[in-house]
Each structure stands twice: as structure tokens, then as C-alpha cells.
Amino acid sequence: MKLIFKSKGIELWDDFEADVQDKLDKLEAMLPAKGFEGEVMVRKLHHSNKEESFVVQLTLTGGTIFLRAEEQAVSPDASLDLAYEKLTRQVRRFKDKMKDKTGIVGVKDLSVFGEERSLRKSKRVRVKPMYLSDAIEQMELLDHDFYMFLNQATQRVNVVYRRADGEYGLLEPDEV
């Protein structure tokens, strides 16, 4: 599996990268399709009590399949192990889901990784051309956690959202 390693506040060592490669290669063997790409992000966090922790985020993409796990622990290795376990559970659920698939799923009856769910509401949205700053203002005025708009700078539909840390995020479609 092709992997891209990224880090913030820490320099990754070769043994760590090799361990990640081994783990994700094993995981890829469990997947029903091949040709997955992975991204590994490791961040070092500093806390006010002068303790450190590390966050490892593992992302696998292949075709329409997108799997991600993120975990935090006192060391990069411990974070990796936790994120890997979480990603393994996702892969197993996905694999079971693919085995159980029996046809076209209706709009009202959805099965997500073996759990029955229903679509409660469907809504059409008129996207207005505006700049990102205008979209954020509109989202705040409406007291929403996200807002869809036509970005005047790119002429593409974007979604701005409020992150858990209080900052903002932007979802932009990738070139196909």
C-alpha cells in the first residue's frame, strides 16, 4: 500500500514508519478491493500541565471507500496501536457489510455497517454564490454548525463548518 506520512511537532523515525507500513499492509489484505492509498498523520500535543500526548490519524482511501481512525495516547506507538485497532474494526464491519449486501438499499431503509438506520429528512438547498467570510457570517447568523455555499473564488460548492475546538473547517470537492 502506498503511504504518505505527515507529522506536526515530531520527526518520524524509520522503525515507526516500517511498523505502520506492516500494519496497514496486513489491513489491506483484509479489504475486498485492492489499490488503496493511505495517509498517516502524527501530531505532538502540548498540554497546560506540561505533559505531552500524541495523536495518530490513519486514513485509507480506495475508489468510493474512505476509512479513518484517530487516537490519542502518551506515545506515538501507543496511539498507532489504538488507531490501528479502531481501523481494523471498521474494516471488519465494512467487510461484513459487503457480505450481507443483498441489493439496492431504499432511501428510507439504510444499513450502515450492519446497523439499521433511516433517513429522517432530505432537504434541497439553494447554494448562493459568496466568499468564505460571508458564508461563515451566514452560518453564525443562522446558528448552524455547517453551511453549504457556492464559493465565488472557485465556482464550486463548499461546506464551511464549526470544529470541536471552536475554529472553522472547509470541505472542498477534490478534482476527479
DOVEX-224889 format. One line per field, with one value per residue: x, y, z of N, C-alpha, C, O in turn; residue in three letters. Coordinates in Angstrom, 2 decimals. Layout:
# residues N
n_xx <- c(X | ...)
n_yy <- c(Y | ...)
n_zz <- c(Z | ...)
ca_xx <- c(X | ...)
ca_yy <- c(Y | ...)
ca_zz <- c(Z | ...)
c_xx <- c(X | ...)
c_yy <- c(Y | ...)
c_zz <- c(Z | ...)
o_xx <- c(X | ...)
o_yy <- c(Y | ...)
o_zz <- c(Z | ...)
vexse <- c(ALA | ...)
END
This chain:
# residues 176
n_xx <- c(0.85 | 0.53 | 1.81 | 1.47 | 3.27 | 2.81 | 3.65 | 3.43 | 5.17 | 6.80 | 9.41 | 9.36 | 10.54 | 12.39 | 11.81 | 9.27 | 7.76 | 8.07 | 6.75 | 4.14 | 3.69 | 3.79 | 1.57 | -0.59 | -0.40 | -1.14 | -3.75 | -4.77 | -4.85 | -7.12 | -9.15 | -11.85 | -11.21 | -8.44 | -5.61 | -5.57 | -4.80 | -2.91 | -2.87 | -0.91 | -0.97 | 0.82 | 0.71 | 2.13 | 1.04 | 0.88 | 0.17 | -1.38 | -0.49 | 2.09 | 2.46 | 2.86 | 1.19 | 0.30 | -1.16 | -2.41 | -3.48 | -5.04 | -5.74 | -7.49 | -8.00 | -9.78 | -11.13 | -14.52 | -14.41 | -13.72 | -11.91 | -11.24 | -9.33 | -8.63 | -6.58 | -5.50 | -2.70 | -0.10 | 2.26 | 3.66 | 3.66 | 1.77 | -0.51 | -0.66 | -1.18 | -3.75 | -5.24 | -4.93 | -6.28 | -8.88 | -9.31 | -9.11 | -11.42 | -13.32 | -12.78 | -13.46 | -16.23 | -17.02 | -16.36 | -18.07 | -20.46 | -20.34 | -20.56 | -23.13 | -24.71 | -27.53 | -28.73 | -30.29 | -30.43 | -33.08 | -34.15 | -35.24 | -34.64 | -31.73 | -28.65 | -25.96 | -22.86 | -23.93 | -25.75 | -29.07 | -30.51 | -32.38 | -33.25 | -34.00 | -34.64 | -34.73 | -33.40 | -33.56 | -31.17 | -30.58 | -27.79 | -25.89 | -23.91 | -20.98 | -18.33 | -15.91 | -15.73 | -18.19 | -19.88 | -19.24 | -20.15 | -22.89 | -23.47 | -23.00 | -24.94 | -27.26 | -26.93 | -25.93 | -24.10 | -22.81 | -22.51 | -23.58 | -22.37 | -21.87 | -18.76 | -17.41 | -14.82 | -13.81 | -15.85 | -17.18 | -19.10 | -18.97 | -18.54 | -18.67 | -17.71 | -18.17 | -15.65 | -14.83 | -13.00 | -13.73 | -12.81 | -12.90 | -13.72 | -13.27 | -14.88 | -14.03 | -14.69 | -12.74 | -10.65 | -11.72)
n_yy <- c(-1.18 | 2.19 | 4.78 | 7.95 | 9.95 | 12.26 | 14.82 | 16.75 | 18.69 | 16.62 | 14.44 | 11.76 | 8.40 | 5.80 | 3.10 | 3.36 | 4.19 | 1.89 | 0.03 | 1.02 | 0.70 | -2.14 | -2.86 | -1.63 | -2.85 | -5.46 | -4.94 | -4.07 | -6.46 | -7.58 | -6.15 | -5.91 | -4.95 | -3.90 | -1.63 | 0.53 | 3.66 | 5.24 | 7.57 | 8.88 | 10.66 | 12.20 | 13.87 | 15.95 | 16.88 | 19.52 | 20.00 | 22.04 | 21.27 | 20.56 | 18.02 | 15.66 | 14.47 | 12.29 | 12.22 | 10.00 | 9.69 | 7.66 | 7.17 | 5.61 | 5.31 | 4.31 | 4.01 | 4.42 | 4.05 | 5.09 | 5.23 | 6.07 | 6.55 | 7.90 | 8.39 | 9.17 | 9.15 | 8.51 | 8.05 | 7.90 | 5.26 | 3.92 | 5.38 | 4.74 | 1.96 | 1.97 | 3.43 | 1.75 | -0.56 | 0.46 | 1.10 | -1.44 | -2.65 | -1.12 | -1.94 | -4.65 | -4.43 | -3.17 | -5.13 | -7.22 | -5.96 | -5.78 | -8.48 | -9.03 | -7.56 | -7.28 | -6.17 | -3.29 | -0.54 | 1.03 | 4.48 | 5.20 | 3.07 | 2.21 | 0.47 | 0.67 | -0.44 | -2.79 | -1.84 | -0.88 | 1.94 | 4.98 | 7.40 | 10.47 | 13.00 | 14.84 | 17.41 | 20.11 | 22.45 | 25.78 | 26.97 | 29.76 | 32.12 | 33.18 | 34.57 | 32.93 | 34.18 | 35.47 | 33.27 | 32.10 | 34.11 | 33.97 | 31.36 | 31.66 | 33.60 | 32.11 | 30.31 | 27.72 | 24.60 | 24.06 | 25.16 | 25.30 | 26.48 | 28.30 | 28.78 | 31.80 | 32.32 | 29.94 | 28.86 | 26.54 | 24.17 | 24.38 | 23.47 | 25.02 | 24.59 | 24.37 | 23.54 | 21.15 | 22.36 | 24.98 | 26.48 | 26.99 | 24.88 | 23.78 | 22.17 | 21.01 | 19.96 | 17.42 | 17.28 | 15.18)
n_zz <- c(0.00 | -0.84 | 1.07 | 2.64 | 4.72 | 7.32 | 9.65 | 12.68 | 14.83 | 15.57 | 14.65 | 12.50 | 12.84 | 11.16 | 11.94 | 13.06 | 10.84 | 9.27 | 10.87 | 10.76 | 8.01 | 7.78 | 9.41 | 8.03 | 5.55 | 6.22 | 6.94 | 4.51 | 3.13 | 4.18 | 3.05 | 0.65 | -1.85 | -3.90 | -4.22 | -2.50 | -0.95 | 1.59 | 4.32 | 6.86 | 9.75 | 12.26 | 15.27 | 17.73 | 20.87 | 23.18 | 26.52 | 29.07 | 31.56 | 31.17 | 30.23 | 27.57 | 24.66 | 21.98 | 18.78 | 16.46 | 13.22 | 10.94 | 7.59 | 5.02 | 1.58 | -1.27 | -4.33 | -3.86 | -1.20 | 2.06 | 4.87 | 8.24 | 11.19 | 14.36 | 17.12 | 20.48 | 22.64 | 25.13 | 23.79 | 20.43 | 19.43 | 21.05 | 20.40 | 17.69 | 17.84 | 19.03 | 17.12 | 14.94 | 15.83 | 15.95 | 13.24 | 12.15 | 13.21 | 11.82 | 9.19 | 9.35 | 9.93 | 7.57 | 5.70 | 6.52 | 5.98 | 3.21 | 2.59 | 3.47 | 1.81 | -0.17 | -2.37 | -3.85 | -1.74 | -0.16 | 0.01 | 2.46 | 4.14 | 5.46 | 5.78 | 7.70 | 8.03 | 9.15 | 10.98 | 11.31 | 9.94 | 9.38 | 6.95 | 8.02 | 7.12 | 4.12 | 2.21 | -0.02 | -1.09 | -1.80 | -3.15 | -2.58 | -4.35 | -2.80 | -0.79 | 1.33 | 3.89 | 4.01 | 4.03 | 6.47 | 8.19 | 7.59 | 8.45 | 11.20 | 11.80 | 11.37 | 13.34 | 12.89 | 12.58 | 10.29 | 6.85 | 3.55 | 0.45 | -2.65 | -3.64 | -4.47 | -5.22 | -6.27 | -7.77 | -7.01 | -5.14 | -1.67 | 1.80 | 4.84 | 8.22 | 11.81 | 13.97 | 16.59 | 18.28 | 18.20 | 16.11 | 12.49 | 9.69 | 6.29 | 3.68 | 0.58 | -2.73 | -4.29 | -7.19 | -9.77)
ca_xx <- c(0.00 | 1.28 | 1.51 | 2.01 | 3.47 | 2.85 | 3.81 | 3.48 | 5.78 | 7.58 | 10.07 | 9.11 | 11.72 | 12.22 | 11.15 | 7.85 | 7.16 | 8.04 | 5.69 | 2.87 | 3.58 | 3.45 | 0.21 | -1.57 | -0.36 | -1.97 | -5.13 | -5.18 | -5.15 | -8.49 | -10.12 | -12.38 | -10.64 | -7.03 | -5.31 | -5.81 | -3.73 | -3.05 | -2.21 | -0.62 | -0.65 | 1.20 | 0.85 | 2.52 | 0.24 | 1.41 | -0.92 | -1.04 | 0.21 | 3.42 | 2.51 | 2.74 | 0.48 | 0.48 | -2.34 | -2.14 | -4.66 | -4.83 | -6.79 | -7.37 | -8.94 | -9.71 | -12.42 | -15.50 | -14.25 | -12.94 | -11.87 | -10.33 | -9.31 | -7.73 | -6.49 | -4.51 | -2.11 | 1.11 | 3.38 | 3.22 | 3.41 | 0.50 | -1.56 | -0.74 | -1.85 | -5.17 | -5.85 | -4.94 | -7.38 | -10.13 | -9.41 | -9.37 | -12.85 | -14.05 | -12.60 | -14.28 | -17.64 | -17.22 | -16.30 | -19.33 | -21.50 | -20.27 | -21.05 | -24.56 | -25.41 | -28.43 | -29.39 | -30.36 | -30.95 | -34.04 | -33.76 | -35.69 | -34.06 | -30.29 | -27.88 | -24.61 | -22.01 | -24.74 | -26.73 | -30.20 | -30.75 | -33.31 | -33.03 | -35.10 | -35.01 | -33.99 | -33.67 | -32.90 | -30.53 | -30.17 | -26.47 | -25.72 | -22.50 | -20.45 | -16.97 | -15.83 | -16.03 | -19.64 | -20.51 | -19.06 | -21.09 | -24.23 | -23.58 | -23.12 | -26.25 | -28.27 | -26.55 | -25.76 | -22.75 | -22.23 | -23.23 | -23.20 | -22.42 | -21.09 | -17.59 | -17.18 | -13.42 | -13.53 | -17.05 | -17.51 | -19.87 | -18.16 | -19.23 | -17.88 | -18.26 | -17.54 | -14.93 | -14.99 | -12.13 | -14.25 | -12.33 | -13.71 | -13.16 | -13.86 | -14.90 | -13.99 | -14.59 | -11.45 | -10.72 | -11.91)
ca_yy <- c(0.00 | 3.44 | 5.60 | 9.30 | 10.26 | 13.68 | 14.99 | 18.10 | 18.75 | 15.41 | 13.86 | 10.32 | 7.58 | 4.74 | 1.92 | 3.70 | 4.15 | 0.49 | -0.61 | 1.47 | 0.05 | -3.55 | -2.96 | -1.28 | -3.88 | -6.55 | -4.47 | -4.04 | -7.83 | -7.87 | -5.36 | -6.62 | -4.38 | -3.54 | -0.30 | 1.56 | 4.56 | 5.60 | 8.77 | 8.75 | 11.96 | 12.10 | 15.20 | 16.03 | 17.88 | 20.02 | 20.34 | 23.09 | 20.69 | 20.23 | 16.65 | 15.56 | 13.33 | 12.16 | 11.82 | 9.34 | 9.58 | 6.76 | 7.33 | 4.74 | 5.63 | 3.47 | 4.11 | 5.17 | 3.65 | 6.05 | 4.80 | 6.91 | 6.36 | 8.82 | 8.10 | 9.94 | 8.42 | 9.13 | 7.84 | 7.64 | 3.83 | 3.59 | 5.99 | 3.93 | 0.71 | 2.25 | 3.81 | 0.55 | -1.40 | 1.10 | 0.94 | -2.87 | -2.86 | -0.53 | -2.80 | -5.85 | -4.06 | -2.91 | -6.43 | -7.90 | -5.23 | -6.17 | -9.85 | -9.03 | -6.72 | -8.11 | -5.43 | -1.83 | -0.07 | 2.10 | 5.75 | 5.26 | 1.98 | 2.15 | -0.37 | 1.22 | -1.37 | -3.75 | -1.17 | -0.35 | 3.37 | 5.53 | 8.79 | 11.20 | 14.21 | 15.19 | 18.83 | 20.77 | 23.67 | 26.71 | 27.46 | 31.14 | 32.47 | 34.10 | 34.29 | 32.14 | 35.01 | 35.70 | 32.01 | 31.95 | 35.04 | 33.44 | 30.20 | 32.17 | 34.25 | 31.06 | 29.47 | 26.35 | 24.05 | 23.99 | 25.96 | 24.98 | 27.67 | 28.29 | 29.62 | 32.70 | 32.27 | 28.71 | 28.47 | 25.18 | 24.05 | 24.13 | 23.46 | 25.52 | 24.01 | 24.73 | 22.39 | 20.94 | 23.28 | 26.33 | 27.07 | 26.63 | 23.98 | 23.95 | 20.99 | 21.35 | 18.74 | 17.15 | 17.05 | 13.76)
ca_zz <- c(0.00 | -0.88 | 2.25 | 2.76 | 6.14 | 7.68 | 11.09 | 13.22 | 16.15 | 15.85 | 13.48 | 12.49 | 12.66 | 10.16 | 12.52 | 13.22 | 9.51 | 8.85 | 11.65 | 10.16 | 6.70 | 8.02 | 9.92 | 7.02 | 4.52 | 6.73 | 6.88 | 3.10 | 2.73 | 4.64 | 2.29 | -0.51 | -3.08 | -3.80 | -4.75 | -1.50 | -0.57 | 2.99 | 4.85 | 8.28 | 10.34 | 13.67 | 15.86 | 19.14 | 21.57 | 24.45 | 27.42 | 30.03 | 32.71 | 30.64 | 29.73 | 26.13 | 24.11 | 20.54 | 18.04 | 15.19 | 12.36 | 9.81 | 6.59 | 3.86 | 0.51 | -2.45 | -5.01 | -3.07 | 0.20 | 2.84 | 6.27 | 9.04 | 12.65 | 15.05 | 18.55 | 21.24 | 23.76 | 25.67 | 22.87 | 19.06 | 19.25 | 21.71 | 19.57 | 16.48 | 18.15 | 19.25 | 15.84 | 14.11 | 16.31 | 15.53 | 11.79 | 11.91 | 13.47 | 10.70 | 8.02 | 9.56 | 9.74 | 6.14 | 5.02 | 6.83 | 5.26 | 1.80 | 2.50 | 3.73 | 0.84 | -0.97 | -3.44 | -3.75 | -0.46 | -0.32 | 0.61 | 3.85 | 4.91 | 5.23 | 6.66 | 7.75 | 8.76 | 9.89 | 11.84 | 10.55 | 10.14 | 8.42 | 6.56 | 8.66 | 6.41 | 2.92 | 2.01 | -1.14 | -0.63 | -2.84 | -2.79 | -3.03 | -4.55 | -1.79 | -0.36 | 2.56 | 5.06 | 4.01 | 4.39 | 7.91 | 8.83 | 7.42 | 9.34 | 12.57 | 11.93 | 11.45 | 14.47 | 12.41 | 12.72 | 8.95 | 5.86 | 2.17 | -0.39 | -3.89 | -3.38 | -5.60 | -5.62 | -7.02 | -8.50 | -6.63 | -3.91 | -0.49 | 3.08 | 5.96 | 9.43 | 13.08 | 14.52 | 18.03 | 19.01 | 18.06 | 14.85 | 11.33 | 8.69 | 4.97 | 2.83 | -0.83 | -3.54 | -4.92 | -8.62 | -10.07)
c_xx <- c(0.89 | 0.84 | 2.17 | 2.09 | 3.54 | 3.01 | 3.83 | 4.06 | 6.60 | 8.21 | 9.91 | 10.38 | 11.37 | 11.49 | 9.64 | 7.15 | 7.06 | 6.94 | 4.32 | 2.65 | 3.16 | 1.99 | -0.81 | -1.54 | -1.20 | -3.44 | -5.63 | -5.55 | -6.58 | -9.55 | -10.58 | -11.81 | -9.18 | -6.83 | -5.60 | -4.57 | -3.97 | -2.33 | -2.09 | -0.20 | -0.35 | 1.42 | 1.24 | 1.71 | 0.92 | 0.22 | -0.43 | -0.30 | 1.58 | 3.57 | 2.33 | 1.87 | 0.62 | -0.82 | -1.87 | -3.47 | -4.28 | -6.01 | -6.49 | -8.42 | -8.69 | -11.06 | -13.36 | -15.39 | -13.29 | -13.03 | -10.86 | -10.48 | -8.29 | -7.76 | -5.36 | -4.02 | -0.80 | 2.33 | 2.84 | 2.88 | 2.07 | -0.67 | -1.76 | -1.51 | -3.36 | -5.88 | -5.94 | -6.07 | -8.73 | -10.35 | -9.70 | -10.84 | -13.69 | -13.97 | -13.45 | -15.77 | -17.94 | -17.25 | -17.59 | -20.49 | -21.52 | -20.79 | -22.57 | -25.37 | -26.25 | -29.13 | -29.38 | -31.03 | -31.90 | -33.60 | -34.12 | -35.04 | -32.60 | -29.66 | -26.44 | -23.78 | -22.83 | -25.76 | -27.82 | -30.43 | -31.80 | -32.96 | -34.23 | -35.57 | -34.13 | -34.38 | -32.91 | -32.37 | -30.17 | -28.83 | -26.28 | -24.24 | -22.07 | -19.02 | -17.01 | -16.22 | -17.53 | -20.38 | -20.40 | -20.02 | -22.51 | -24.47 | -23.78 | -24.47 | -27.37 | -28.07 | -26.52 | -24.32 | -22.05 | -23.08 | -22.68 | -23.36 | -21.62 | -19.97 | -17.31 | -15.75 | -13.13 | -14.67 | -17.43 | -18.29 | -18.91 | -19.07 | -18.25 | -18.52 | -17.49 | -16.93 | -15.16 | -14.14 | -12.58 | -13.80 | -13.24 | -12.96 | -13.89 | -13.76 | -14.99 | -13.93 | -13.24 | -11.67 | -10.82 | -11.04)
c_yy <- c(1.24 | 4.31 | 6.96 | 9.60 | 11.77 | 13.76 | 16.47 | 18.02 | 17.53 | 14.94 | 12.35 | 9.55 | 6.39 | 3.52 | 2.15 | 3.59 | 2.72 | -0.27 | -0.25 | 0.76 | -1.41 | -3.70 | -2.69 | -2.23 | -5.09 | -6.18 | -4.46 | -5.44 | -8.23 | -7.18 | -6.12 | -6.11 | -4.03 | -2.12 | 0.82 | 2.42 | 4.97 | 6.89 | 8.59 | 10.12 | 11.73 | 13.53 | 15.07 | 17.17 | 18.26 | 20.46 | 21.36 | 22.55 | 20.14 | 18.76 | 16.68 | 14.37 | 13.38 | 11.67 | 11.18 | 9.21 | 8.73 | 6.91 | 6.40 | 5.16 | 4.71 | 3.46 | 4.98 | 4.86 | 4.61 | 5.62 | 5.65 | 6.57 | 7.31 | 8.50 | 8.90 | 9.11 | 9.11 | 8.94 | 7.62 | 6.17 | 3.42 | 4.16 | 5.19 | 2.64 | 0.91 | 2.60 | 2.61 | -0.39 | -0.85 | 0.91 | -0.51 | -3.20 | -2.29 | -1.42 | -4.06 | -5.56 | -3.84 | -4.22 | -7.22 | -7.26 | -5.65 | -7.60 | -9.89 | -8.27 | -7.59 | -7.35 | -3.95 | -1.46 | 1.09 | 3.35 | 5.79 | 4.20 | 1.82 | 1.19 | 0.13 | 0.32 | -2.28 | -3.14 | -0.57 | 1.11 | 3.82 | 6.98 | 9.58 | 12.39 | 14.39 | 16.62 | 19.34 | 22.12 | 24.53 | 27.29 | 28.84 | 31.41 | 33.50 | 33.70 | 33.56 | 32.96 | 35.29 | 34.43 | 31.77 | 32.87 | 34.51 | 32.24 | 30.67 | 32.84 | 33.23 | 30.15 | 27.99 | 25.91 | 23.92 | 24.83 | 25.64 | 26.23 | 27.45 | 29.30 | 30.47 | 32.64 | 31.06 | 28.26 | 27.01 | 25.19 | 23.66 | 24.05 | 23.98 | 24.96 | 24.47 | 23.47 | 22.30 | 21.90 | 24.74 | 27.03 | 26.61 | 25.67 | 24.21 | 22.64 | 21.45 | 20.06 | 18.65 | 16.99 | 15.56 | 13.34)
c_zz <- c(0.00 | 0.29 | 2.14 | 4.26 | 6.32 | 9.19 | 11.44 | 14.62 | 16.52 | 14.54 | 13.55 | 12.20 | 11.77 | 10.71 | 12.69 | 11.87 | 9.00 | 9.58 | 11.08 | 8.83 | 6.85 | 8.45 | 8.81 | 5.83 | 4.94 | 6.62 | 5.44 | 2.61 | 3.14 | 3.78 | 1.04 | -1.84 | -2.83 | -4.33 | -3.78 | -1.31 | 0.88 | 3.32 | 6.35 | 8.80 | 11.82 | 14.18 | 17.32 | 19.76 | 22.87 | 25.30 | 28.44 | 31.25 | 32.31 | 30.25 | 28.22 | 25.78 | 22.60 | 19.93 | 16.74 | 14.45 | 11.15 | 8.86 | 5.42 | 2.84 | -0.66 | -3.12 | -4.20 | -1.57 | 0.89 | 4.30 | 7.03 | 10.51 | 13.23 | 16.53 | 19.18 | 22.41 | 24.16 | 24.77 | 21.46 | 18.84 | 19.86 | 20.90 | 18.29 | 16.75 | 18.33 | 17.94 | 14.91 | 14.52 | 15.85 | 14.03 | 11.43 | 12.14 | 12.33 | 9.47 | 8.16 | 9.37 | 8.26 | 5.37 | 5.26 | 6.07 | 3.80 | 1.61 | 2.60 | 2.68 | -0.10 | -2.07 | -3.19 | -2.43 | -0.73 | 0.41 | 2.09 | 4.73 | 4.55 | 6.22 | 6.59 | 8.65 | 9.68 | 10.82 | 10.97 | 10.92 | 9.15 | 8.15 | 7.07 | 7.83 | 5.19 | 2.57 | 0.80 | -0.65 | -1.83 | -2.40 | -3.42 | -3.25 | -3.50 | -1.48 | 0.98 | 3.78 | 5.17 | 4.45 | 5.90 | 8.66 | 8.75 | 8.35 | 10.78 | 12.79 | 12.09 | 12.65 | 14.09 | 12.65 | 11.37 | 8.00 | 4.47 | 1.31 | -1.67 | -3.71 | -4.61 | -6.10 | -6.52 | -7.93 | -8.25 | -5.33 | -2.78 | 0.73 | 4.13 | 7.22 | 10.65 | 13.67 | 16.03 | 18.84 | 18.87 | 16.79 | 13.71 | 10.43 | 7.38 | 4.21 | 1.39 | -1.65 | -4.21 | -6.41 | -8.88 | -11.23)
o_xx <- c(1.87 | -0.35 | 3.28 | 1.09 | 4.24 | 2.57 | 4.20 | 3.51 | 7.05 | 7.61 | 10.27 | 11.22 | 10.20 | 10.63 | 8.85 | 6.09 | 6.08 | 6.26 | 3.45 | 1.55 | 2.27 | 1.27 | -1.79 | -2.56 | -1.90 | -4.28 | -6.78 | -6.44 | -7.18 | -10.71 | -9.81 | -11.94 | -8.75 | -7.77 | -5.85 | -3.44 | -5.12 | -1.34 | -3.04 | 0.79 | -1.16 | 2.19 | 0.76 | 1.69 | 1.48 | -0.63 | 0.77 | 0.42 | 2.17 | 4.68 | 1.73 | 1.81 | 1.02 | -1.49 | -1.05 | -4.45 | -3.33 | -7.16 | -5.39 | -9.59 | -7.55 | -12.03 | -13.05 | -16.18 | -12.21 | -14.11 | -9.77 | -11.57 | -7.22 | -8.83 | -4.39 | -4.80 | -0.44 | 3.35 | 1.70 | 1.92 | 1.32 | -1.69 | -2.90 | -2.39 | -4.15 | -6.98 | -6.93 | -6.76 | -9.60 | -11.47 | -10.45 | -11.44 | -14.67 | -14.97 | -14.07 | -16.48 | -18.98 | -18.09 | -18.14 | -21.38 | -22.59 | -21.40 | -23.23 | -26.60 | -25.73 | -30.08 | -28.58 | -32.07 | -31.55 | -32.77 | -33.39 | -34.89 | -32.26 | -30.07 | -25.79 | -23.97 | -22.46 | -26.58 | -27.54 | -30.53 | -32.09 | -32.45 | -35.35 | -36.75 | -32.93 | -35.55 | -31.73 | -33.03 | -29.54 | -28.74 | -26.49 | -23.40 | -22.70 | -18.56 | -18.03 | -16.98 | -18.09 | -21.39 | -21.35 | -20.63 | -23.26 | -25.53 | -24.62 | -25.07 | -28.31 | -28.92 | -27.00 | -23.44 | -20.84 | -24.22 | -21.47 | -24.36 | -20.81 | -20.19 | -17.00 | -15.49 | -12.30 | -14.48 | -17.94 | -18.16 | -18.13 | -20.22 | -17.16 | -19.74 | -16.33 | -17.61 | -15.62 | -14.49 | -11.89 | -14.36 | -14.23 | -11.73 | -14.99 | -12.68 | -15.90 | -13.19 | -12.66 | -12.76 | -10.09 | -11.06)
o_yy <- c(1.32 | 4.55 | 7.10 | 9.51 | 12.46 | 12.88 | 17.32 | 17.36 | 17.41 | 15.04 | 11.73 | 10.00 | 6.02 | 2.97 | 1.23 | 2.98 | 2.36 | -1.11 | -1.11 | 0.27 | -1.88 | -4.56 | -3.43 | -2.41 | -5.67 | -7.01 | -4.81 | -5.59 | -9.10 | -7.59 | -6.88 | -6.79 | -3.88 | -1.49 | 1.95 | 1.96 | 5.03 | 7.25 | 8.19 | 10.69 | 11.15 | 14.30 | 14.20 | 18.29 | 17.41 | 21.21 | 21.53 | 23.29 | 19.33 | 18.31 | 17.60 | 13.39 | 14.40 | 10.80 | 11.74 | 8.68 | 9.03 | 6.80 | 6.41 | 5.33 | 4.38 | 2.96 | 6.13 | 5.35 | 4.91 | 5.65 | 5.92 | 6.33 | 7.51 | 8.37 | 9.27 | 8.44 | 10.14 | 9.59 | 7.19 | 5.86 | 2.65 | 3.50 | 4.97 | 2.27 | 0.11 | 2.11 | 2.45 | -0.94 | -1.60 | 0.61 | -0.78 | -3.94 | -2.91 | -1.62 | -4.50 | -6.34 | -4.27 | -4.40 | -7.81 | -7.95 | -5.86 | -7.90 | -10.68 | -8.34 | -8.51 | -7.88 | -3.43 | -2.01 | 2.03 | 3.29 | 6.37 | 4.40 | 1.36 | 1.12 | 0.02 | 0.30 | -2.50 | -3.86 | 0.14 | 1.45 | 3.12 | 7.69 | 9.38 | 12.74 | 14.13 | 16.98 | 19.02 | 22.82 | 24.05 | 28.00 | 29.04 | 30.99 | 34.55 | 32.62 | 33.58 | 32.49 | 35.34 | 34.51 | 31.31 | 32.46 | 34.59 | 32.11 | 30.13 | 32.68 | 33.45 | 29.31 | 27.13 | 26.74 | 23.70 | 25.17 | 25.69 | 26.94 | 26.53 | 30.50 | 29.95 | 32.89 | 31.14 | 27.37 | 26.32 | 26.11 | 22.72 | 24.49 | 23.44 | 24.85 | 24.89 | 22.45 | 23.26 | 22.23 | 25.65 | 28.08 | 25.91 | 25.63 | 24.75 | 22.06 | 22.19 | 19.15 | 19.65 | 16.60 | 14.78 | 12.18)
o_zz <- c(0.74 | 0.49 | 1.62 | 4.97 | 5.58 | 9.92 | 10.64 | 15.50 | 17.66 | 13.47 | 14.55 | 11.42 | 11.63 | 10.03 | 12.49 | 11.76 | 8.35 | 8.98 | 10.94 | 8.56 | 6.14 | 7.94 | 8.67 | 5.16 | 4.11 | 6.26 | 5.18 | 1.78 | 2.52 | 3.78 | 0.45 | -2.86 | -1.69 | -4.82 | -4.19 | -1.49 | 1.33 | 2.70 | 7.03 | 8.34 | 12.55 | 13.61 | 18.04 | 19.24 | 23.57 | 24.83 | 28.65 | 31.92 | 33.04 | 29.96 | 27.66 | 26.52 | 22.03 | 20.48 | 16.02 | 14.99 | 10.44 | 9.29 | 4.88 | 3.18 | -1.00 | -2.56 | -3.88 | -0.78 | 0.40 | 4.89 | 6.54 | 11.01 | 12.66 | 17.13 | 18.51 | 23.08 | 23.61 | 24.98 | 21.29 | 18.13 | 19.26 | 20.74 | 17.86 | 15.97 | 17.85 | 17.68 | 14.19 | 13.66 | 15.42 | 13.60 | 10.49 | 11.37 | 11.91 | 8.78 | 7.20 | 8.74 | 7.76 | 4.48 | 4.33 | 5.59 | 3.22 | 0.58 | 1.92 | 2.68 | -0.73 | -2.65 | -2.42 | -2.07 | -1.45 | 1.33 | 2.89 | 5.93 | 3.46 | 7.38 | 5.55 | 9.87 | 10.83 | 11.39 | 10.00 | 12.10 | 8.18 | 9.02 | 6.60 | 7.85 | 5.23 | 2.62 | 0.63 | 0.11 | -2.77 | -1.40 | -4.62 | -2.45 | -3.33 | -1.85 | 1.67 | 4.63 | 6.26 | 5.16 | 6.54 | 9.64 | 9.73 | 8.95 | 11.51 | 13.85 | 12.85 | 12.96 | 14.82 | 12.89 | 11.32 | 8.31 | 4.25 | 1.42 | -1.75 | -3.64 | -5.68 | -7.28 | -7.42 | -8.76 | -9.13 | -4.52 | -2.92 | 0.69 | 4.29 | 7.29 | 10.57 | 13.84 | 16.66 | 19.98 | 19.35 | 16.44 | 13.94 | 10.41 | 7.35 | 4.11 | 1.01 | -1.28 | -4.64 | -6.85 | -8.28 | -11.63)
vexse <- c(MET | LYS | LEU | ILE | PHE | LYS | SER | LYS | GLY | ILE | GLU | LEU | TRP | ASP | ASP | PHE | GLU | ALA | ASP | VAL | GLN | ASP | LYS | LEU | ASP | LYS | LEU | GLU | ALA | MET | LEU | PRO | ALA | LYS | GLY | PHE | GLU | GLY | GLU | VAL | MET | VAL | ARG | LYS | LEU | HIS | HIS | SER | ASN | LYS | GLU | GLU | SER | PHE | VAL | VAL | GLN | LEU | THR | LEU | THR | GLY | GLY | THR | ILE | PHE | LEU | ARG | ALA | GLU | GLU | GLN | ALA | VAL | SER | PRO | ASP | ALA | SER | LEU | ASP | LEU | ALA | TYR | GLU | LYS | LEU | THR | ARG | GLN | VAL | ARG | ARG | PHE | LYS | ASP | LYS | MET | LYS | ASP | LYS | THR | GLY | ILE | VAL | GLY | VAL | LYS | ASP | LEU | SER | VAL | PHE | GLY | GLU | GLU | ARG | SER | LEU | ARG | LYS | SER | LYS | ARG | VAL | ARG | VAL | LYS | PRO | MET | TYR | LEU | SER | ASP | ALA | ILE | GLU | GLN | MET | GLU | LEU | LEU | ASP | HIS | ASP | PHE | TYR | MET | PHE | LEU | ASN | GLN | ALA | THR | GLN | ARG | VAL | ASN | VAL | VAL | TYR | ARG | ARG | ALA | ASP | GLY | GLU | TYR | GLY | LEU | LEU | GLU | PRO | ASP | GLU | VAL)
END
